[in-house]
Amino acid sequence: MRVPPALHGTDALWPLCLEIVRHRRGLGPQPAPDAKRPFAWDPSRGFALREDAWDAQAVELFALLKPVLDRPPESSAWVIGQLGQSLDGCIATRGGDSNFVNGPEVLVHLHRLRALCDAVIVGAGTAAIDDPQLTTRRVAGENPVRVLIDPSLQLPATLRVLSDRQAPTLLVCDATRADEAARHIGAEQVLGVPGLMKNAGGPPDLRVLLRALQQRGLRVLFVEGGGITVSRFIAQGCMDRLHLSIAPVLIGNGRPGLSLPGSTAMRDCPRPPSSVFRMGADVLWDLDLRAANSPS
Ligand SMILES: NC(=O)c1ccc[n+]([C@@H]2O[C@H](COP(=O)([O-])OP(=O)(O)OC[C@H]3O[C@@H](n4cnc5c(N)ncnc54)[C@H](OP(=O)(O)O)[C@@H]3O)[C@@H](O)[C@H]2O)c1
């Protein structure tokens, strides 16, 4: 009688993902395949699972995470963003309540992305309204560095990310205001970026922010929200990939998700290469924004 091959599931895959990331950070050896972890690696294609040896859930999860796992150790900054939105395009109610737009499967996915990235970035609005912890408490894996973009220094020092010491936190402002911020929350929690607000009255220059984070060894970056911040990264050409998770809920007159400069003709609207993943009752669109920007 033919014995069916052993199938490995997501419980076997996740520790492998963490090992890959430890290697990328220079903290462990390159993972090697064995009978318990059948996979392959080559410099041009990155990691690949031996699909006959893993169950369908593991194969699907790997396909979703592979772009993050394939980051080479010494490359420039690479940015993945996320938004969880309603069918009518809102990420929170008008008053700011977003607990929870998406179901538990998407929340676990966000914690996985935090664990695979060097830093998690949020805008001041999200930090002020949600007071998030930005940790990996739903999954195994290290907490990322937590980055708050707050050029106007509006955020209170009592926020959990600035006071709980669960992971390093960096409040980002223009270098000209770094001393003021340091008096408020401590110099070790301030990243003053020269030229961040060189366009007076305009948005932060995210390219200079990415360079400053890269200089600190933070290269694989997860922009978790909110809508204004994710939209600014896309509009400035600073986002490589976007996970847009759509929940079967209607919020109505809520806070908008993406808000991008428009085109007058449909033929000029970007259609990034995409894949779709089912996440419980929600649907996650994985958009390759870099491919959408590159000439075909
Ligand atoms: N569903 C999701 O995936 C998701 C993810 C993250 C956040 N959220 C929700 O999104 C909302 C926040 O997103 P957002 O697009 O409005 O902002 P955001 O992208 O988090 O932050 C950017 C803007 O926040 C502004 N801001 C707004 N209210 C603020 C406040 N009370 N304190 C300090 N700065 C504030 C800043 O204004 P200035 O330009 O004037 O400095 C800045 O332009 C929250 O309701 C949060 O719950 C949802």
The ligand as an SDF file (V2000), in Angstrom:
LIG
                    3D

 48 52  0  0  0  0  0  0  0  0999 V2000
   -8.5130   49.6670    9.5910 N   0  0  0  0  0  0  0  0  0  0  0  0
   -7.2030   49.8050    9.5960 C   0  0  0  0  0  0  0  0  0  0  0  0
   -6.4560   49.0370    8.9690 O   0  0  0  0  0  0  0  0  0  0  0  0
   -6.5900   50.9420   10.3710 C   0  0  0  0  0  0  0  0  0  0  0  0
   -5.2010   50.9750   10.5500 C   0  0  0  0  0  0  0  0  0  0  0  0
   -4.6610   52.0350   11.2550 C   0  0  0  0  0  0  0  0  0  0  0  0
   -5.4880   53.0350   11.7430 C   0  0  0  0  0  0  0  0  0  0  0  0
   -6.8330   52.9590   11.5560 N   0  0  0  0  0  0  0  0  0  0  0  0
   -7.7080   54.0400   11.9980 C   0  0  0  0  0  0  0  0  0  0  0  0
   -7.3850   55.1500   11.1730 O   0  0  0  0  0  0  0  0  0  0  0  0
   -7.5970   56.3650   11.8890 C   0  0  0  0  0  0  0  0  0  0  0  0
   -6.3450   57.2160   11.7880 C   0  0  0  0  0  0  0  0  0  0  0  0
   -5.9310   57.3020   10.4470 O   0  0  0  0  0  0  0  0  0  0  0  0
   -5.7310   58.6750    9.7080 P   0  0  0  0  0  0  0  0  0  0  0  0
   -5.6720   58.3740    8.2730 O   0  0  0  0  0  0  0  0  0  0  0  0
   -6.7530   59.6450   10.1890 O   0  0  0  0  0  0  0  0  0  0  0  0
   -4.3290   59.2110   10.2650 O   0  0  0  0  0  0  0  0  0  0  0  0
   -2.8570   58.5700   10.2470 P   0  0  0  0  0  0  0  0  0  0  0  0
   -2.4890   58.1690    8.8750 O   0  0  0  0  0  0  0  0  0  0  0  0
   -2.7140   57.5790   11.3310 O   0  0  0  0  0  0  0  0  0  0  0  0
   -1.9540   59.8060   10.7350 O   0  0  0  0  0  0  0  0  0  0  0  0
   -1.6310   60.8750    9.8700 C   0  0  0  0  0  0  0  0  0  0  0  0
   -2.2650   62.1530   10.3090 C   0  0  0  0  0  0  0  0  0  0  0  0
   -2.7450   62.1120   11.6050 O   0  0  0  0  0  0  0  0  0  0  0  0
   -3.2210   63.4190   11.8140 C   0  0  0  0  0  0  0  0  0  0  0  0
   -3.9840   63.3970   13.0460 N   0  0  0  0  0  0  0  0  0  0  0  0
   -5.3080   63.1700   12.9930 C   0  0  0  0  0  0  0  0  0  0  0  0
   -5.7890   63.1300   14.2400 N   0  0  0  0  0  0  0  0  0  0  0  0
   -4.7710   63.3350   15.0910 C   0  0  0  0  0  0  0  0  0  0  0  0
   -4.6620   63.4060   16.5040 C   0  0  0  0  0  0  0  0  0  0  0  0
   -5.7380   63.2480   17.2850 N   0  0  0  0  0  0  0  0  0  0  0  0
   -3.4470   63.6190   17.0400 N   0  0  0  0  0  0  0  0  0  0  0  0
   -2.3830   63.7670   16.2620 C   0  0  0  0  0  0  0  0  0  0  0  0
   -2.4200   63.7180   14.9180 N   0  0  0  0  0  0  0  0  0  0  0  0
   -3.6110   63.4990   14.3330 C   0  0  0  0  0  0  0  0  0  0  0  0
   -1.9600   64.1590   11.5610 C   0  0  0  0  0  0  0  0  0  0  0  0
   -2.2650   65.4580   11.2590 O   0  0  0  0  0  0  0  0  0  0  0  0
   -1.1750   66.5900   10.9000 P   0  0  0  0  0  0  0  0  0  0  0  0
   -0.8710   66.3540    9.4270 O   0  0  0  0  0  0  0  0  0  0  0  0
   -1.9220   67.8290   11.1580 O   0  0  0  0  0  0  0  0  0  0  0  0
    0.0280   66.4400   11.7860 O   0  0  0  0  0  0  0  0  0  0  0  0
   -1.4010   63.3710   10.3340 C   0  0  0  0  0  0  0  0  0  0  0  0
   -1.5710   64.0500    9.1340 O   0  0  0  0  0  0  0  0  0  0  0  0
   -7.9250   55.9610   13.3010 C   0  0  0  0  0  0  0  0  0  0  0  0
   -9.3230   56.0640   13.4690 O   0  0  0  0  0  0  0  0  0  0  0  0
   -7.4960   54.5090   13.4010 C   0  0  0  0  0  0  0  0  0  0  0  0
   -8.3140   53.8090   14.3140 O   0  0  0  0  0  0  0  0  0  0  0  0
   -7.3970   51.9290   10.8760 C   0  0  0  0  0  0  0  0  0  0  0  0
  1  2  1  0
  2  3  2  0
  2  4  1  0
  4  5  1  0
  4 48  2  0
  5  6  2  0
  6  7  1  0
  7  8  2  0
  8  9  1  0
  8 48  1  0
  9 10  1  0
  9 46  1  0
 10 11  1  0
 11 12  1  0
 11 44  1  0
 12 13  1  0
 13 14  1  0
 14 15  2  0
 14 16  1  0
 14 17  1  0
 17 18  1  0
 18 19  2  0
 18 20  1  0
 18 21  1  0
 21 22  1  0
 22 23  1  0
 23 24  1  0
 23 42  1  0
 24 25  1  0
 25 26  1  0
 25 36  1  0
 26 27  1  0
 26 35  1  0
 27 28  2  0
 28 29  1  0
 29 30  1  0
 29 35  2  0
 30 31  1  0
 30 32  2  0
 32 33  1  0
 33 34  2  0
 34 35  1  0
 36 37  1  0
 36 42  1  0
 37 38  1  0
 38 39  2  0
 38 40  1  0
 38 41  1  0
 42 43  1  0
 44 45  1  0
 44 46  1  0
 46 47  1  0
M  CHG  2   8   1  16  -1
M  END
$$$$
